[in-house]
Amino acid sequence: MSSIKPGKRLRQLSLMTGGIFSWLTICSANVGFNVENKTKVQPPTITLKTQKITDTLEALTDMAFPGKDEMWVTEQGGKIWPIKNGVPGKTPIMDLASKMVKLNKGYEERGLLGITLSPDFNSNKKFYVFYSRPATSASSNFTAVVAEYILPETGAVDPESGRIILTVDKPDGNHNGGCLKFGPDGYLYISLGDGGGQHDQHGKIGNGQDMNTLLGKILRIDVNTADTYKVPADNPFVGKANVRPEIWAYGFRNPCRMSFDKVSGQLFVGEVGQDLWEEIDIVRKGANYGWRIVEGKHCHNNENKPDNSCDVRGITMPIDEYSHAVGISVMGGYVYHGNKIPVLKSKYVFADWTGPVFYLQKAGDKWLRGNIKLQNIPENLKITGLNEDRDGELYILTNPDTGPGNKKCGVFKIVQK
């Protein structure tokens, strides 16, 4: 799909970005484990095509599907564009730029990062966004905001009409998470990065392991309230001292994209690594995914050096990982349950920011990774997201550059060869 090859170019990009996005194995104490992957049987490459929807937008981050033949696409700069029957609208549904931080051209991780529709959108017209507004304190780079909006019967959405659900101050501009998904239980799940910088150098143990902060966590909240939100009574840490009750799972660096399997209900997360490993996790209630103790399945000693021994008791390991010789920033994806591409049935399809597209298929208690080759798509594109429509068909978002500034960003539908 991309002309970027594993090796030198990827290492250069990784050093430039620090393993970014421009967005259960339990072991005994002090266990040493091999940093080299053991050889696995690799499933066959699947070749598919793409169908271009549009390539006239800028810095695309997420999508929502309010109707069978309609999609919304979010731009990092704050606009939400409607696309009806494959044709982009002339005016945005909403423009949040006036409420957001001023974004850099080129590389940038802040902005309008996520959108999701209420499970009852057809009747209540509510949708939720994750965006970056100016900081409220000198020690913060910006404030992450989750807000609720209501689509009016006519006209655009007033950006001042939002109901603020949650705000979180962030010390740095990167590792923002920013994904919003409603679970099968009707609660809103929110991904938040570790606070930014490198190696989670926040406090004695890092934000990923600090249970008194929301950073480096997957949250679960109830937004069906007139106030901000309620914490579900069955959240795993409710009632525990010095632990934020909103936390569903912890130990993340930058869980920038996540999705629920429509059949199993499992929550899959693409967790962006530091300098060496990218990982895919299945997130379970109350589990610890290890950052900054581990990166992928490997010890991380907070100084960019792999170590053979670290205490991994209680850490849930990823279902898959790949090194920075393959890609440098995992985008996450979806388990395919559409009807148009039978070869993908029940496979988890995901991508890396640098271009490669993969799938995972279950084999006993293991997950095996195969490659997906896409035809009819330009080379040298960064992939900034995968999305799933109401029928379970998949789309990818692309950017020729590393962030805002290029208005040739595209939406492509994955279709049968």
N, C-alpha and C positions, 0 to 999 in steps of 0.2 A: 504494500500500500504506500509506503513511504520510501524515499531514496536514502533516508538516514540509515546507516548500517551500524550494527553493534560494534563496540570497540572505541576507537579514539574519539569520534565525534560525540558519542553519548557521554564519554567521560568528561569532555570539555563542557557540554551542556550541564552535566551534573555539578561540576565545580562552579559554573556560572550561577546556577540557581539554588544550589544546596539541596537538591532532591525535592523540588517544589511541585506545586500546582499553581498556574496563574490563577492560577487558579490551579481433640482435647487430650493436649498432652500435658500431664502433670509430672514434674521431675523432682528428684530429691535435692536437698541443699547442696550448693557449690558443685553442681554437676558440670563437667566439661562436655561440650558437644562440638562436632565437626562443623566447620564453616563451609565445607564443600557439600553440594547436593549429591546424594547418591543417584546413580543412573536410574531413570524411570522409563518405562515403556511410554512412548509419546503417541497419542492418538493422531490419526491422519489429518493433514491440512484440509480445511473446507474452503472451497472457492465459491464466492457469491458476488453479486453485483450491487451497485448502488443506484438510486434514482435521485437526481438533484431536485430539491424542493426550491431552494433559493441560495444565492451566494452574494447577496447585496446588503448584508447586515454587518454589525461591528461587535467584536469581542463577545461572542455568545457564551452563556453560562448554563442555562437550564431551559426546560420546556414544561408545558402543562397542556392537557387535552380536554377542553371544556365541552366539546361535542365530537361526534363521529368524524366529521369532515373539517374540523377546526382545531388549530393548535395555537398556543401562545409561546413565544420565544423571548427570553430575557437577554438583554444586553448588559454587560458589566457596568456601563455608564449610567444605567438606571431606567432605560426604556423597556416596556413590554409590548412586543409587536404581535398583532393577530395575523394568522395565515389561514385563509379560508379556501378550501378546494385547491390548495397548492399555490394560491396567489397572495403575496404579502399585502397587508392593508396599507393605506396611505398615511394614516395617523396612528400613533401608539395608543394602547389602552390606558397606559399610565406612564408618566415620566417622573422618577424619584430623584433626579439629579439635584434638585434644589435642597433636598434633605441629606444629601450624601457628602462624604469627603471629596475633595478634588483629586481625581485620579491621574496618575502618571501615564503618559503615552509609552507604548512599548511594554516592558515588563511591569506587571502590577497584579496583586492578589486580592485587593479590596474591591468593594463595589457591590452591585446587586448580584448576589451569588446563588440564590435559591428561590424556588417558587413551588407551592403545592396547593391543590384545591381541597376544600372541605369535602369529606365523604358525602355530605348532603348538598354539594354545590348546585345541583339541578334545582333545588328548592330555595336554598338560602343565599346563593351567589357569593359565598364567602371564599376568599383565597388568602394565602399567607406568603409573606416574602421575608427574606433574610438579606439585610443590606448593612453597609458601613456608613455611620454618620460621624461627624467631628467629635473628638474626645471631650469628655466633661472634666477631665483632670489632667494636670501637667505630666503625670507619670504614664499616661496612656497614649498610644498612637491613634486609636479610634475607638468608637463604641459599636459593637455588633448589636443589631436590632432585629428582632422578630416581630412583625406587625401583621395585623389582620385588616383586610380591606373588603369592601362589598362592591360588586360590579353593578352599576346603575342600569336601568332599563335602556337608557339612551345616553350617548356622550361618553367622554373619557372619565376615568376615576380621578378624583381630586386627591393629590398626594398628601394633603393636610387632613384627610378624612380618616386616616388609619387609626386603629386601636393598638397601642403598644402592648405587646404580650410579654416580652422579655428583653432586657438589655444586659450586655456583658462588656466591661472595659477590657481592651487588649493592649499589652505593652508594646507589641511590634506589629508590623503591617502584614506579616505572612502567617501561614499555617492557620487558616481561618475556618476550616470545615465549611459550613454554610449550607448544608443540605437539610431539607425539610421533607419528612414523609409521614403520612398517617398510617398507623399500623392497622392490622385486622381488628384490633381491639378498639379502634376509634380514637386512640390517643395520638398526640403529635410527638414525633421523635425528631430531635435536633442534634446535628453533629457540630462539635466545636473543637478546633485545634488547640495545641498546647500553649499558645500565647505568643509563639513566633521566636525569631532568632534561630540559633542552631543548638542542637543537642539538649533542648529543654532545660536550659540553665536558669531555672526559676526556683529559688529556695533550695532547701537541703536535698529534696528528693525529686524535684521537678513537678510541674503542674499535672502531668499525666497520672502520677501516683498520689498527688495531694487531694484528699477527699473533701477538703474544705473549699475547693474552687470548682467552678463549672468547666474550666478550660481543660482540654484533653479528654473530653467525655462524650458519650452519647446520652442525651437527656430524654425523658419521657414525661410529658405534662398533659393536663386536661385543659383545653381552651374553651370548653363549653361552660363559660361563666361570664357574668357581666363585668367582672373585675379584670385582672390580668390573666392569671391561670391558677389552677389547683394542682396539687400533687396527688396522683392516684395512691390510694391507701395500700396497694400491693406493690408499689415500687420497692426495690430490694433493700434500700437503706433508710426507709422511713423509721423515725424514732431513735436512730443511732446518733450518739454524741459526736460533734465535730465532723459530721458528714452531711453534704448537701443532699436533701431528699429527692431532688429532681434527677439525680444520677441513675441511669439504667445500667451502664457499663462504663469501664474506665481503662486508662492506660493507652491512650491514643496520641499520636503525633499530629497527624492531619487527615482525619477521616473525611475526605472532601466529597465523596459520593457514596450513597447507600441506597438500597432498595429492598423491598419485601417480595419474596417469592409468592406469587398469587396462589399457588397450590399448597405448599408446605407451611407458609407463614414465616419462614426463616428470614432473618435480617442479614443481608450480605453487605459488607463494607469494604471499599477500596481504601487502604491505609497507606498514605504516601510516606516513604521512608526518608532516612537522613542522607547518607552518602553511599550505602552499599546495597540495601535490599528494599524491594517493594512487596506488599503483602495483600492477600484477600482474607478477610475474617468472616466467620458466621458468628454474629453477636448474640450472646445469651445473657439472660437476666443476672445482674450482679457480677459478671465475670471481669477479670483483669487481663488486658491484652498486652501488658508488659512494658510499654514505653515509659521511661527511658532506660529500663533495665535491659531490655532486648530490642533489637531491630530485626524484624522478621523472626526467625528461629535462632538468632545468634546474639551472643552477649554484646552489650554496648556499654563502654565504660565512661561515656560522656566526654571523651577526648578524641573521637573519630578513629578509634583503634579497636578492632575486634579482640575479644578476650576469651580464653578458653574456659573460664569458670565464673559463674555468677549464680545467685540464688534465684531459681526459677520456680520455686514452690508456689502453687496457686495460680500460675500464669497459663492462660489459654493460648495455645499456639495457632498460627494461621493455617487455613486449609491449603494455601498455596503461597509461594514466594518466588520471586525471580530477581536476579542480580542486576546491577547497573550496566552490565555488558549487554543486556536485553532491552531495558527501558529505564527511565529515571523518575517517572511520576505516574503512578497508577490512577486511572480514572474511575474504576469500578464499573458496574454494569447491571444486567438483569438476567434472571432465569427466563429463558424463552418459552412462552406458552401460546404463541401465535399459531396460526394454521397455514400460513403461506410458505414457510420454509421448514419442511418436516425434518431435515437433517439436524436442525438446531434444537429440536424438541427436548425440553428439560435440561438443556445445557446452560450454564452460566456464561454469558457473553460479556466481555469487558475489553478495555483498551488501555494503552499507555499514551500519555501526552505527546510523546515523540512520534506516534504513528502506528505502531503495531497493534493488531486486534487479535484477541485470543478467545478461547472457550475453555471451561472446566467441565468435565463429565465425571459423575460419581462412579467409582469402581470399588465395590465393597465398602471398606471404611476409609478409602483414599479418594482424593480428587486428582485426576490427570489433566494436564494442560495441553491443548492443541492450538495450532495457529489457524487464523482465518485470513484468507487473501481476498481483498475487495477489488473488483474491477470497476471501471467507469468513474474513477475519482482521481482528482489531481494529486500529484506527489508533493512531498515536502510540506504537508499540512500538519499542524498540531491538532490533536483531538482534545476538545475541552469538555466533552460530556457525551454520555449515551442516555437515551430516553426510550420509554415504552408507551405506546398509545393504548386506547381503550380495548383494542383487539389483540394486544400483546405483540404487535409488530414493533421493530426497533429502528431508532434513528441515531445518527451521530452528528455532533456539532464540531465544526472545524474552524481553524484560524490560520492564515498563512504566516502570521507573526506570533510574538510571545505575549501579546496583551492588547490593550486598546490602541486605536489609531488606524487600523486597516479595515476598510469597509467592504472587503471581499470575503467575509466570513460566511460559512455555508451551513445549510441543513441538508443532510442526505438520508434517505430511507434505505435500509438494507433489504434487498429483495433476492429472490431466487435467481440463480444464474441462467 
